[in-house]
């Protein structure tokens, strides 16, 4: 019998289906090669891509999932974050036994799933990489093994945690973790080489003072499609641009802050929430012996008698210029409004400064003492200088114990050095909650009403001006220029827009926040405009910025 040649249409359909299969799923017995850039899985809606990820010319590759259309292909999951593979000969395979396996150039197994009957791997529109059996049942999913990022509808549970990367371009497991603690409360912790320290929510307050509960043992939290986050410990927040249709990610950043990001149309990321308004409240940010100095942006400084361990890397902190001994031939140098959190050898109330000094002098382990000038004579002797913080609101001083031959002036003013910027993202109004705010706030209503009126005025002017391109109004020109400067991370515009009658006596951060609120309220896309509740919350936090004082309770 003579076989009839297949029609052109049949061939095209076959090729189309083959292409679709090769790009949307990986079948049993097939593999992806590190050397072929086309060997990737793509979610049906093209939002996510899965394959081998690399940076620049480095011969290091990670099997990852990333946002397809974001700047620099933002990674949301990695299989081998601490063990990158070679750029030649490495591959990920769905073996005949149903396990997905990542092998290096020499055949060494770097990572594998514990599945035995997987028929195919698929990348879903949610960014979840899943292994399914013949019936379509999910046997394994990347959502159960997060790295530093939580995606919408991905549960954070008692068995999962977000761990920051080490730094920009360094995907290895870092020092900061977002997790459920044993008391069922969500926390942020610095877990460094030498010490661990919880810093959020406010470690000076108990569970209920922080607005949490420890009585729900389900330990589950989720970010929904609207941009709202809800946890079983009753912690919750919403994105400043809350609404459907926006791609988001919640990331444990390597600078120790937890941030929610929203993807803009140009592929850049906008911060729509962050857990800590004051970066200096992050523990370990300036390393051992380092002090975080409150300025317009957080800066790190070494105390007198100390020097930077590794210039440009504040994670290493500061090292002493002297050898520590048990000699009593020492002096104490005062650092006003400075505290080192934790590591207390001794705590005493109603103690004189001289008595506190003697406690430190008589203890070889004591490196400094903290004395509070609040009328209660609080004395803390310190065994380790860690989590240093310099803020004008702190009602006390640290007294460093230094050898007599170490030169240091008194009183000492700290001049900080810039921290490395965590990422090149556009910073706008952040829907945050200050973890050091008191439960009952004193509100200056005139302040709130004034800016509510200002925001309303901006909206009215935009409405009257219309959307035509014939003539650019002065206000539209202002918004356009400020947006450009914000995207370029410039801050020169802040002084330009402030009332000159204030003679420079204002908080740049507050001015920037208020202007950004106004701009966000007149977004052309109404779905991207903040709710009035979130605006008021941000104004309250902005108002309270200069009033936040760390509690005396340890």
N, C-alpha and C positions, 0 to 999 in steps of 0.2 A: 504493500500500500504506500502510495506516495505521500510523504509528509508535506503539509502546507506551511510555508514560511509564515512566521508571526507577523501581524500587521505592525506598522510603525506606531500606531496608537498603543498597542499592547506593550511594545518595548518601552515607550515613554512612561507608561503607567508603572511598569516594573521598576524602571530606573528611579522614578519619583518615590515610590514606596521604599526602595532600598535606601535612598538618600535620607528619607524621613527616619527610617529605622536606625541608621548609623548615627544620626545626630541627636535623636531624642531618647534613645535607650541603648543599653549594652546587653547583648544576649549571651547566654551561657556558652562558654568556649571562645569568646572573642575578647579583645583587649584594646587598650588605648596606649599609644607609644609617645614617649616624651619628645621624640624627634620629629613628630608630625603635628604641626599646628592645627591641622583640621581634625585631629582626633580629640574631639570634645563632645560633651553632652550639652544640649541646650533645652531649657524649659520651653514648653509649647508656646508661651506668650513672649519668649525671647528675653525675659527679665534677667534670668540667671544663666550662667555658663559653668560647667564643671570640666576640669581637665588639669593639666600641669601648669602651674603658675611660677613665674620667675621674676626677678628684679634685675634690670639692667643687663650687664654682661657677666654677672656672677653665675658660676656653674653650680647652682643650687636650685632645686625644683621641689615644689610642694603640690601634692594632689589636693585640689581645693575647689570650692564653689565661690563664685564672685558675681557681683552686679555687672551685667554685660555692658550697660551704657553709662556707668559712672566713671568719673575721672580716675585714672590709674587703676581701673578694674578693682574696686574695693572688695576685699576678701571677707566672706562671712563664715567660712568653715574650712578647716584643714584636717587632713587625716594624719599627717606626719609633721606637725609644726616643729618638733624638736629634733627631727632626723630627716633633713632634706636629702633628695636623691640626685644622682648624676644626670647631666643633660644628654647623655648618650647611653642607650641600652636599657634605660629604666622603663617600666611599663606597669599599668594596672590592668589586671585580668579578672574576669568572672570565670572561675575554673569550673570544670565539669562536675566537681563535687559540691558546687553551689556556694563556694566562698569567694569573696572579692579580695584580691591579694595585690599589694603593691611591692614590687621587687626592684632592687637597685641594679646597677650595671653588672655586678658579679653574681646576680641571682639571689642575693640575700633578701629574705623577707623582712620588709621594714614595717609593714602594717597589714592587718587582715581582719575580716569580720568573722564572727563565730557561727555563721550560717552554714547549713548543709544541703538545703534543697532550693536555693534561690534559682529562679529561671531567668530573671532579667533585672537590670538596674535601670531606674528611671530618675530623671531630675524633674521634680514637680514645679508648678508655677509659684509655689510658696518658698522655693529655694531649698526644699527638703530632698536630699538624695536618698532614695529608698531601694531596697531589694525586695522583689516580690516572687511568690511561687507561681505555679501554673494557673492557680485559681485567682490570682491577683491579690492575695493576702500579703500584707507588709510583714516581712520577717526581720528587717533591720532598717534603721533610719538615722541619718546624720543628726536630726533634731534631738536625738537622745544623747548625743556626744558633742555638745557645743564647745567652741574654743573661747573666743572673747566676745561673741555677738549673739544676741537673741533676735530672731525675726518675728513678725506678727504671727500669732497663733502657734508659736513654739513655746511649750511649757517649760518653765524653770521649776525644778522639783528638788526634793531632799537629796536626790541622787545626782543632780547636775549642778554645775557652777560655771560662771564666766571668769576666765583668767586672762588678764591683760597680756599683751605681748611685751617683749623686753624694751623695745624702742622703735623708732621710725625705721622701717626696712628690716627689723629684726623680729621675726615671727615667733621666736622661742618663748616658752612660758615665762611670764614676767612675775612681778612681786605683788600685784593687786588682784583681789578676788571678790566677786559678788556672789553671795551664797546664802542658804538658809542655815542658821546656827542651830545648835542642839536645843535651844529654847523656842524654836519655831519662828524666829524673827530674822528677816532679811538684814544682812549686814555687808559692809565693805571692810576689808581687812588688808593691812600691809603684812605680807608674809615673806620677809627678807632672809638673807643667809644667816643672820645672827639673832634676829628677834621677830616677834609677831605682835601686831598692835591693831585692835579694832578702832576705827575712827569715824564710822557712820552707821546708824544715827548717833547723835551726841553721846559719847561714852560717859560723860559726867552725869547723865540722866538715866533713870530707870526706864523699863519698857513702856510704861503707861505715860510717863512724862514726854516720851518721844512719839506719843500718839499711836502706839502699836498694841497688839495683844499677843500673848504667848500661849493662849488656850486652844488654838486651832492647830492640831497636829498634822493636818493634811499637807502642809508645806507645798503650796503650788502658787505660781504667779504666771501671768500671761499678758502680753501686749496684743491688743486687738487691732482690727483693720482701721479703726477710727483714730488710733494714736493714743488710746487710753490704756494705762497699765494698772492692774489690780492684783493684789497679793492676799494670801490667806491671813497674814498678820495685820490686815486692814490698811497697809500702806498703799497709796494710789497717787497717780499723777496723770496729767493729760498734756499732749503736745500743744504748743502755742498755735500750731496750724491744724488743729484737730479737724478731721474730716476724711471721707473716703477718697480713694484714687491716688493717694500719695505713698510712694515707696519709702519705707522707714527701716531703721535698724537701731537696736539698743546695744551700745558697745561699752565694755569695760576698757577705758583708754589707759595707755601705759603711764600717764601722768597721775593715775589714781582716781580720776573722776569718772563717774558713770554718766553717760550722755545718750540722749535720744537724737538721732539725725533724720532729717527729711531730705529726699533727693529732689533737687531743682531740675528744671527743664534743660539746663545747660550741662548737666552731669556733675555739678558741684553739690556739696552737702551743706545743709543749714542745721545749726544746733537748735532744737526745739524744746529741749529740757536738759538740765544737768543737776545732779544730786547736791553738789556743793557749790555755793556761790563764791566762797572764798577758797581759793586753791591752797592757801597756806594751812587750811584745816586738814589736808591730806597728810597722813603720817608717812614719814620716810622720804618726803619729797626732796629734802636737802641732805639726806644721808646721815651717817653718824657724825655727831658733834656740829652739824650744820644748823643754821637758823634761817627760817623763812621770814622774809621781811615784807610787811604790808606796804605796797606802793600802788601805783595805778595797775601794775601787773606784778604778780609774785616774783620775788628775787631771792636768791640764796646768798648767805654770807657766812664766813667763818668767824668764830669769836676770837678775841685777843689771845695770842699764844698758839693759834692753830693756823693751818694752811690747807688749801685745797689738795685733796688726795690725787685727783686726776682732772686737770683742767678740761672744762667742757662736758664733764660727766658728773653731775651732782649726786647721782645715785651712790657714788663711792664716798661722798661726804668730805669731812676734814680730818686731818691728822695733827696731833700735837707736835710742836717744835721742840719739846722737852721730853726727858725721860721721867716717868712717874716713880716716885719713891715714897717711903713712909716718913720722910723728914717733916718736921714741923716748921722748918724755915721756909714758910710760904707767905703769900699775900692773897687777899681776896679783892677781885676787881668786879665792880658793880656794872651790870647791864640792865638799865632801866627798861621796864615794860617788856621784859623777855621772860619766857617760861620754857622749860623742857618738860613735856608731858610724860608722866609715868616714871618707872624705875626708881621709886622712892625707897630709901633705906629706912627712913624714920619720918613720922608725921607727929607734930606737936601743936597744940593750941595754946593761946595766951602765953607765948614765949617771946622773950626779948630777942632782938637781932643778935646781940652779943652771945646769948645762950645758944642760939641756933648756929652761930659761927663756931662755937666751941664744939658742938656736936660733930660738925664736919671736920674740924681740925683734929679731933681725937680718933677719927675713923679713917684708916688708910684707904678704905674702899670709896670714900666720898670724893667726888670730883667737883662738886658745887653744891650750893644750897639755894633754895627758893624761899623768899620771905615776902609775905603778903602784907601790905600796908593798909589793911581794911579795918583796923581797930581790934582785931581778934588775934593778932600775932601768930599767924599760921606759918609754920616752919616745915619745909620738906628738904631732906638731904638726899642727894642724887648719886646713884652708883654708876649710871650711864647717862651721857648727854645725847638724847635722841628726841626727835619730834620737836625741835626748837622752833619757837614762834615769837616774833617781835611785832606787837600791835599796841598802838597808843591807848587802847582801852583796857589793857591788862593792869590790874591794880597791885603790882608788885615788881620785884627785881630778882634776877639771878646773880649770885655772887660766885664767880669762878675762883677755884683754888689753883693758884699758879706758883711755881718756884720764884724766889725773890729776884733771880737774874733774868727773868722774862720781862721784856719791856712792854708796857701797856699803860695807856693813859686812862684817867678816870674823871668824870663818867665817860663811858664809851658810846659813840654813835655808830650804828651799823650801816654800811653801804652795801647793798646787795648787787649780785651779778645776775644777769638775765638767765631764766630757765630756757630750755629748748622748747620751742612751740610744738605742741602735740601733733598738730596736723594743719594743713592749709585749707581750712574751711571758712565759710562766711559766718561770722558770729553776729547773730541778731538777738532780738528779745528772747530771753530764755524763760520758759515756764517752770521756774524752780521754786523750791521751798528751802529757806535757810534752816539748816539743822541747829542753829544756835538761837533761833527766835524764841521768845518766851511765849507761853500759852495765851496770855492776855496782853495785847499790844496797845500802846497809846497812839491813837491815830490823829494826825493833823488833817482834819477834813478840808480845810481851806486848800491845802496842798493837793489833795486828791481832786477836789472839784475844779481847781484851776486847770489841771492837766486834762481832766475829762472834757472841760469846755474847749481846751486847745485842740484836742483830738477831734471833737465834734466839728470845730471850725474848719479843720483840714478837710474833713469829709464833705462839708457843705461846699467849700471852694471847689473841690474836685467835681462835685455834682454840677455846679453852675458852669464850670469851665467846659464840661463835656469831654467827649473822647476824641474829638476831631484833631487831626494833625496839622491844621492850617496854621495855628499859632501856638507856640509853646508858652504856657503861663509861667510866671516867675516861680510859683510854688512847684509846678511840675519840673522846672529846671533844677530847683533846689533838691527835690527828691532824687532826680536822676544823678546829679553830681554826688550827693551823699552816698547813694547806693554804690556808685563806682568806687568811691574812696573806702567804703567799708569792705568791699570785695578785695581791694588791694591792701587791706589791713592798715590803712592810714588813719591817724587820729588827729591830724591837724585841723580838721573841720570842726572839732568839738569847741575849741575856743572861738572860732569864727561865728558860731551860731548862738553862743551864750550872750546874755545881756551885758554890755560893757559896764553898766552901772554896778555890777557885782564885783568889779575890780579883781577878777580872777579867783574870788573866794567861793568856790563851788567844787563839787565832786565831778570829775570828768566822767566817771563811770555812770553817775546818775543822769547827767545830761545826755550821754550817749544812749542810755537805756530808754529815756523818755522820747528822744527823737526817733529811735527805732520802733517804738510802740506806734507813734504817729504814722510812720511809713507803712508798717504792717497793716494798719487799719484802713489804708486806702489802696490796698492791693487791687489790681484790675480784676483778678480772679477772686470772687467773693468767698469761695470755699477755703481760700488761704488766709482769710482775715481771722484774727483771734476773737474769741468770745469776750463779752464784757467782763465775765467772771475772771477769766485769765488775765485781762488787762488790769483789773483792780488788784488781783493777787500780786502781780508784778510790781505795781505801784506801791503796794504796802511793803513789799520786800525792799524796794528801792529806798523808800522812806526810812525803813528800819536799819539800813546798811550801816549808818554811823552810830547806831545805838546798840548794836549787838555786842554783848560782853560775854566772855566765857565764864560760866558759873564757877564759884569757888569750890564747890563740892568736887572731891576727887573720886 
